[in-house]
Structures are given as C-alpha cells and as structure tokens.
Amino acid sequence: MSQHPLSESEISDLRSLLFELQVEHRDLDLVIAHLTDNPPPDNLLVRRLKKRKLLLKDRILQLEQMLVPDIPA
C-alpha cells in the first residue's frame, strides 16, 4: 500500500466501494443459504458463490485496513 495519506475524495470512494462489497457479501450469504436449503443444491454453483464470498471478504478487509489510520508505535 502507498505511504501517503488518503485524500477526502479517496476516503469517500473507498467507503462507497466498501459498502457495495459488504452488500454483495450479504446478498451472497442469502443466495447460498437459499440454494443449500432447497434441495437438490447445485453444488458447483454453491462452491463458486462461496469462493466469490471469500474473495469479497478479503477485499473488504483490505479496504477497512486502508481506512484505518496508521498508529505510531
């Protein structure tokens, strides 16, 4: 990551992106639950959705870390 502080515009953009990813992550939870609760589940689709959900979670964590200012030791 870059060492320069984020501008207000960059922070706003990151927060917007973070919100969108969180919504998509929640939506995937609902879709996965629906697919697994209504047999027979499409196992390939469920695996793909879970993989996408994990990728979203990683990206969400990265964005959250970018929004938290560094604390000097």
C-alpha positions as semicolon CSV with decimal commas, in nm:
position;residue;x (nm);y (nm);z (nm)
1;M;0,000;0,000;0,000
2;S;0,105;0,355;-0,051
3;Q;0,256;0,556;0,230
4;H;0,081;0,886;0,151
5;P;-0,230;0,984;0,348
6;L;-0,559;0,940;0,165
7;S;-0,746;1,246;0,047
8;E;-1,107;1,304;0,150
9;S;-1,215;1,207;-0,201
10;E;-1,020;0,880;-0,186
11;I;-1,164;0,802;0,157
12;S;-1,514;0,867;0,029
13;D;-1,456;0,645;-0,275
14;L;-1,317;0,366;-0,057
15;R;-1,612;0,387;0,181
16;S;-1,855;0,367;-0,112
17;L;-1,675;0,066;-0,256
18;L;-1,660;-0,094;0,088
19;F;-2,036;-0,052;0,130
20;E;-2,104;-0,206;-0,212
21;L;-1,883;-0,505;-0,135
22;Q;-2,047;-0,555;0,204
23;V;-2,391;-0,554;0,040
24;E;-2,278;-0,806;-0,221
25;H;-2,126;-1,023;0,054
26;R;-2,456;-1,020;0,247
27;D;-2,652;-1,097;-0,070
28;L;-2,428;-1,394;-0,141
29;D;-2,499;-1,523;0,210
30;L;-2,871;-1,518;0,132
31;V;-2,831;-1,685;-0,208
32;I;-2,604;-1,958;-0,068
33;A;-2,847;-2,024;0,219
34;H;-3,138;-2,043;-0,024
35;L;-2,955;-2,283;-0,255
36;T;-2,846;-2,515;0,028
37;D;-3,188;-2,511;0,200
38;N;-3,379;-2,604;-0,117
39;P;-3,266;-2,944;-0,237
40;P;-3,116;-3,055;-0,453
41;P;-2,847;-2,787;-0,427
42;D;-2,634;-2,704;-0,727
43;N;-2,303;-2,790;-0,561
44;L;-2,088;-2,632;-0,830
45;L;-2,279;-2,305;-0,809
46;V;-2,264;-2,307;-0,429
47;R;-1,885;-2,362;-0,438
48;R;-1,841;-2,077;-0,687
49;L;-2,054;-1,843;-0,476
50;K;-1,863;-1,933;-0,160
51;K;-1,534;-1,866;-0,339
52;R;-1,663;-1,526;-0,455
53;K;-1,778;-1,453;-0,100
54;L;-1,429;-1,530;0,036
55;L;-1,270;-1,303;-0,223
56;L;-1,510;-1,026;-0,124
57;K;-1,428;-1,077;0,243
58;D;-1,055;-1,041;0,170
59;R;-1,114;-0,724;-0,033
60;I;-1,339;-0,581;0,241
61;L;-1,065;-0,639;0,498
62;Q;-0,809;-0,469;0,273
63;L;-1,032;-0,165;0,231
64;E;-1,104;-0,145;0,603
65;Q;-0,731;-0,151;0,675
66;M;-0,677;0,130;0,424
67;L;-0,937;0,343;0,603
68;V;-0,782;0,294;0,947
69;P;-0,501;0,544;1,001
70;D;-0,160;0,409;1,099
71;I;-0,092;0,437;1,471
72;P;0,270;0,519;1,556
73;A;0,436;0,267;1,789
